[in-house]
Amino acid sequence: MFSGFYNTGIFVFQSLLQLVAPFNPKAKKWVDGRRDWRSSLTNKLASNKSPVAWFHAASLGEFEQGRPVIEAYREQYPDHKILLTFFSPSGYEVRKDYDGAHFVVYLPADTPVNARDFVAIVKPRIAFFIKYEFWYNYLHELKAAEVATLSFSAIFRPNQLFFKSYGGFYRNMLRYFDHILVQNDESVRLLKSIGVSTVTLAGDTRFDRVAQVAAAKKDIPVARTFKKGAPMLVVGSAWKEDMDVLIPFLNQFDKPLKVIIAPHEIHDEEIQKWRGELRMPSVRFSEAQSPTFDQSTLESFAVLFIDNVGMLTSLYQYGEFAFIGGAFKQGLHNILEAATFGMPLFFGPSYDKFQEAVDLVQEGAAFPIDSTVSLNVAFAKQYADRSKAAQVSRNYVLRNIGATAQVMEVVQQLMGERTIG
């Protein structure tokens, strides 16, 4: 009965996306990317004779979280092929050419027929779902086909449907996994309370990823010249709601401070609007990179707007402070990319679903704010002395590295049980 409701919901969701696709670019990519997926996937795999490991990520953030495991798996099983699927266009469009996977495709909608055909075409030997992905029909088909199936970097909370009296359908979904590797003790306790015992407290593979990124950071001459030794605030993944708080704060802050602002989405009109609202001089990264731009004037600007994607993780190396966007409305973005460089962190009030944010607030390295006034107070204290918060944030990342190794230990056990490859 509940599976019928679930499948109806998937059908309605697909239908709505098809209706809005002509008017919404993201919905159009979602629909177009799944068109004729059976023939496309069959053609991609036609000549493959190797075992296939299937990794699924909802979007770009989950992909980055899973990337250390993908790369560790490739190193340990070099004869296997990696199939990477995405649910969201924001993940697929950015990483469709990722060279760590042999095949990168959209995940077809989770209908019974799609799931059956997908598993039959791919014939995966092992399947990985990163963090939050729970698709009933895919999990059911994988179980029926006796495919080793893992969820890793997962995190659970008491208010989720799995733990409600009426959540039996969703609880059963969890039992399709051969193993679930979670981020915290509470998740272990919650899963065991509903009879899910194949659980390991492994932590979050994002720590491994941000450590890799920090080690491979790229020098960005424009940012280095712009900084010119001044204290720097790096604003990462900013949304309108973040800027509504930040702009009044920056307009009244009267001590030396350079600011780099990387919007979550690049919209020229929005960037121009923000520049107009700021009282200090600002410049766009694309302007500063232009051959006609006078580089000797770069240090005279107070704010640098990043109008491209892909460099935020390296920009944090120039910061003494970081403000991470999304926690007023959309969902807090990755704070670990900044924390690994050692600095106080600021973000909006809705952060309780993010274990690392909760931890760093408790340890005194992160500071949730709900207004320009509270940002003024919190930032002034850290501006006067940031040394403790900087050390705490850096050490927090260092001591949490190692989740990937624990995932691979479970993989080896499951491989042995099924004598894979």
C-alpha positions in Angstrom: 0.0 0.0 0.0 2.7 2.5 1.0 4.8 1.6 -2.0 1.8 2.6 -4.1 1.7 6.0 -2.5 5.4 6.3 -3.0 5.3 5.4 -6.7 2.4 7.8 -7.2 4.5 10.6 -5.6 7.4 9.8 -8.0 5.0 9.9 -11.0 3.5 13.2 -9.9 7.0 14.7 -9.4 8.1 13.6 -12.9 4.9 15.0 -14.4 5.4 18.4 -12.7 9.0 18.6 -13.9 7.9 17.9 -17.5 5.2 20.6 -17.3 7.6 23.3 -16.0 10.6 22.2 -18.1 9.8 24.6 -21.0 9.9 27.5 -18.5 12.6 26.4 -16.1 16.2 25.7 -17.3 17.1 23.4 -14.3 13.9 21.3 -14.8 14.6 21.2 -18.5 18.1 19.7 -17.9 16.6 17.2 -15.4 14.0 16.0 -18.0 16.3 16.2 -21.1 19.1 14.4 -19.3 16.9 11.3 -18.7 15.4 11.1 -22.2 16.1 7.7 -23.9 18.2 6.8 -20.9 17.9 3.0 -21.6 19.4 3.1 -25.0 22.0 5.6 -24.0 23.1 3.6 -20.9 23.1 0.3 -22.9 25.4 1.8 -25.5 27.8 3.2 -22.9 28.1 -0.2 -21.3 27.9 -2.3 -24.4 31.6 -3.2 -24.6 32.2 -3.4 -20.8 33.3 -6.8 -19.5 34.5 -5.6 -16.1 32.7 -5.5 -12.7 30.8 -2.3 -12.2 30.8 -0.3 -8.9 27.9 2.1 -8.9 28.1 5.4 -6.9 25.1 7.6 -6.5 25.2 11.3 -5.4 22.2 13.6 -5.1 24.2 16.7 -6.2 27.6 18.3 -6.3 28.1 18.5 -2.5 27.4 14.8 -2.0 29.7 14.0 -4.9 32.6 15.9 -3.2 31.7 14.0 0.0 31.9 10.7 -1.9 34.9 11.5 -4.0 37.6 10.1 -1.6 35.8 6.8 -1.6 35.5 6.7 -5.4 39.2 7.3 -5.7 40.1 4.8 -2.9 37.9 2.2 -4.6 39.6 2.8 -8.0 43.0 2.4 -6.4 42.1 -0.8 -4.6 40.1 -2.4 -7.5 41.7 -1.0 -10.7 40.1 -3.6 -12.9 36.6 -2.5 -12.0 34.6 0.3 -13.7 33.0 3.2 -11.9 29.5 4.3 -12.8 28.6 7.6 -11.2 25.0 8.8 -11.2 23.5 12.2 -10.1 19.9 13.2 -9.3 20.4 16.9 -9.7 21.6 18.9 -12.8 23.7 21.0 -10.5 25.8 17.9 -9.8 25.8 16.3 -13.2 26.5 19.4 -15.3 29.6 20.3 -13.2 31.0 16.8 -13.0 29.8 15.0 -16.1 33.5 14.9 -17.3 34.9 13.7 -14.0 37.8 11.5 -15.0 37.6 9.4 -11.8 34.5 7.6 -13.2 34.2 5.6 -16.4 30.6 6.5 -16.9 28.6 9.5 -15.6 24.8 9.7 -16.1 21.6 11.0 -14.5 19.8 8.5 -12.3 16.4 7.8 -13.9 13.4 8.5 -11.7 12.8 5.9 -9.1 9.9 4.0 -10.6 9.6 0.2 -10.4 10.3 -0.3 -14.2 13.2 2.2 -14.3 14.8 0.6 -11.3 14.4 -2.9 -12.7 15.8 -2.0 -16.1 18.6 0.1 -14.7 19.9 -2.7 -12.5 19.5 -5.2 -15.3 21.6 -3.0 -17.7 24.3 -2.0 -15.3 24.6 -5.3 -13.4 26.5 -3.6 -10.5 28.6 -5.8 -8.2 28.4 -3.1 -5.5 26.4 0.0 -5.0 27.1 3.1 -2.9 24.6 5.8 -1.8 26.1 8.9 -0.4 24.6 10.6 2.7 20.9 11.1 2.2 19.9 9.1 -0.8 17.1 6.5 -0.1 15.3 5.4 -3.2 12.9 2.5 -2.5 12.7 0.8 -5.9 16.4 0.9 -6.6 17.1 -0.5 -3.1 14.5 -3.2 -3.6 16.0 -4.2 -7.0 19.6 -4.2 -5.6 18.5 -6.5 -2.8 16.7 -8.8 -5.1 19.8 -9.0 -7.3 22.0 -9.7 -4.3 24.1 -6.6 -4.9 26.2 -5.4 -2.0 24.7 -2.1 -1.1 26.2 0.6 1.3 25.2 4.0 2.5 28.1 6.1 3.8 28.5 9.5 5.5 24.9 9.1 6.5 23.4 11.1 9.4 20.0 10.5 11.0 17.8 12.6 13.3 14.8 11.7 15.5 12.4 13.8 13.5 13.0 11.7 10.3 10.2 9.4 9.0 12.3 6.3 9.7 11.7 6.9 13.4 8.0 7.8 13.4 5.4 5.3 14.5 3.9 5.5 11.0 7.3 5.2 9.3 7.4 1.4 8.7 7.8 1.7 4.9 10.8 3.9 5.3 12.3 1.7 8.0 12.1 -1.2 5.7 14.0 0.8 3.1 17.0 1.0 5.5 17.1 -2.8 5.9 17.9 -3.2 2.1 21.4 -1.9 2.9 24.0 -4.4 3.7 25.8 -1.8 5.8 25.3 1.9 6.8 28.3 4.0 7.8 27.2 7.0 9.8 28.7 10.3 11.0 27.7 10.4 14.7 26.8 8.4 17.8 23.2 9.6 17.7 22.7 8.0 14.2 24.0 4.7 15.6 21.6 4.8 18.5 18.6 5.7 16.3 19.3 3.0 13.8 19.7 0.3 16.5 16.5 1.5 18.1 14.6 0.3 15.0 16.5 -2.9 14.6 19.1 -1.8 12.1 22.3 -3.3 13.5 24.7 -3.4 10.5 25.9 0.1 11.4 29.4 1.5 11.8 30.3 4.9 13.3 32.8 6.0 10.6 32.6 9.8 10.5 32.2 12.0 7.5 34.3 11.4 4.3 34.2 15.2 3.6 37.0 15.6 6.1 39.2 13.4 3.9 38.1 15.4 0.9 38.8 18.9 2.3 42.2 17.6 3.5 43.0 16.6 -0.1 41.7 19.9 -1.4 43.8 21.9 1.1 46.9 20.0 0.2 46.3 20.6 -3.5 45.2 24.3 -3.2 46.0 26.5 -6.1 47.6 29.9 -5.9 45.3 32.6 -7.2 47.4 35.7 -8.0 44.4 38.1 -8.2 43.3 37.2 -4.7 46.9 37.3 -3.3 47.5 40.8 -4.8 44.1 42.0 -3.7 44.8 40.9 -0.1 48.2 42.6 0.2 48.7 41.5 3.8 45.4 42.8 5.1 43.0 40.7 7.3 40.6 39.0 4.9 37.0 37.8 5.2 36.0 35.2 2.6 32.3 34.9 2.0 31.5 31.5 0.5 28.3 30.5 -1.3 26.4 33.7 -0.5 22.7 34.0 -1.1 20.5 37.1 -1.0 19.6 36.4 2.6 23.2 36.3 3.6 24.0 39.5 1.8 21.1 41.3 3.4 23.0 40.8 6.7 26.5 41.2 5.4 26.2 44.4 3.4 25.0 46.6 6.4 27.7 45.0 8.5 30.5 45.8 5.9 29.2 49.3 5.4 29.7 50.2 9.1 32.8 48.1 9.9 35.6 50.7 10.5 38.8 48.5 10.8 41.1 47.2 8.1 39.4 44.4 6.3 39.4 43.0 2.7 36.5 40.9 1.6 36.1 38.2 -1.1 32.5 37.4 -1.9 31.7 34.2 -3.9 28.0 34.0 -4.6 26.3 30.6 -4.7 24.9 31.4 -8.1 26.4 33.8 -10.6 23.9 36.4 -11.7 25.3 39.6 -13.2 22.4 41.8 -12.1 22.5 40.5 -8.5 26.2 41.2 -8.3 25.8 44.7 -9.7 23.0 45.3 -7.2 25.2 44.3 -4.3 28.1 46.4 -5.5 25.7 49.4 -5.6 24.6 48.8 -2.0 28.2 48.6 -0.7 29.8 51.9 0.4 33.4 50.7 -0.3 35.0 50.2 -3.7 34.5 46.7 -5.3 35.8 44.9 -8.3 34.8 41.7 -10.1 37.3 38.9 -10.6 36.7 38.9 -14.3 37.5 42.6 -14.4 40.7 42.2 -12.4 41.9 39.4 -14.7 41.3 41.5 -17.9 44.5 42.4 -19.8 43.4 46.0 -19.8 43.0 46.2 -16.0 45.7 48.1 -14.1 47.0 45.5 -11.6 48.6 48.3 -9.5 45.1 49.5 -8.5 43.9 46.1 -7.3 44.9 46.6 -3.7 42.9 49.8 -3.5 39.6 47.9 -3.7 38.0 46.6 -0.5 35.7 43.9 -2.0 36.4 41.3 -4.7 33.4 39.6 -6.2 34.0 36.2 -7.7 32.0 35.8 -10.9 33.0 32.3 -11.8 32.8 28.8 -10.3 35.4 26.3 -9.1 37.9 28.3 -7.1 36.2 28.9 -3.7 38.1 26.0 -2.0 41.4 27.6 -2.9 40.3 31.1 -2.0 39.9 30.2 1.7 43.6 30.0 2.0 43.8 33.8 1.9 41.3 34.3 4.7 41.5 35.0 8.4 37.7 34.8 8.7 35.0 33.0 6.8 31.2 33.5 6.4 29.5 30.5 4.9 26.2 31.1 3.2 22.9 29.2 3.1 22.0 28.9 6.7 19.2 31.6 6.6 17.1 29.6 4.2 18.6 27.3 1.6 20.8 25.0 3.8 24.3 25.7 5.2 27.0 25.1 2.6 30.3 23.3 3.3 32.1 24.9 6.2 34.9 22.3 6.3 36.6 23.8 3.3 37.2 26.9 5.3 37.8 25.2 8.6 40.7 23.2 7.3 42.7 26.5 6.8 42.1 27.4 10.4 39.8 30.4 11.0 36.7 31.6 12.9 33.5 30.7 11.0 30.2 32.6 10.8 26.9 31.5 9.3 23.2 31.9 9.7 20.9 30.4 12.4 19.7 27.2 10.7 22.7 24.9 11.2 21.5 22.2 13.5 21.2 19.6 10.7 24.9 19.8 10.1 27.0 17.9 12.6 30.2 19.7 11.9 28.5 23.1 12.4 27.0 21.9 15.7 30.4 20.6 16.8 32.3 23.7 15.9 29.8 26.0 17.6 30.1 23.9 20.8 33.9 24.0 20.6 34.0 27.8 20.1 35.3 28.0 16.5 32.0 28.8 14.8 29.4 31.5 15.5 25.8 31.4 14.3 24.3 34.9 13.7 20.7 35.9 13.0 21.1 39.6 12.2 23.6 42.3 11.4 23.7 43.3 15.1 24.7 39.8 16.2 27.3 39.6 13.4 28.8 42.9 14.6 29.2 41.5 18.1 30.6 38.1 17.1 32.9 39.4 14.5 34.4 42.2 16.7 35.4 39.6 19.3 37.1 37.4 16.8 38.7 40.3 15.0 40.4 41.3 18.3 41.7 37.7 18.8 41.0 34.9 16.4 43.8 32.6 17.5 41.8 30.2 19.6 39.0 29.7 17.1 41.5 29.3 14.3 43.4 26.5 16.1 40.1 24.7 17.1 38.8 24.7 13.5 42.0 23.4 12.0 42.4 20.7 14.7 38.8 19.7 14.3 39.4 18.8 10.7 42.7 17.0 11.4 41.3 14.7 14.1 38.3 13.7 12.0 40.2 12.5 8.9 39.9 8.7 8.2 36.3 7.9 7.3 37.3 6.7 3.9 39.5 4.0 5.3 36.6 2.7 7.4 34.3 2.6 4.4 36.9 0.6 2.5 37.3 -1.8 5.4 33.5 -2.6 5.1 33.8 -2.8 1.3 36.6 -5.4 1.6 34.4 -7.5 4.0 31.5 -7.4 1.6 33.7 -8.2 -1.4 35.0 -11.2 0.5 31.5 -12.4 1.3 30.5 -12.2 -2.4 33.9 -13.1 -3.9 33.8 -10.1 -6.1 36.3 -9.5 -8.8 
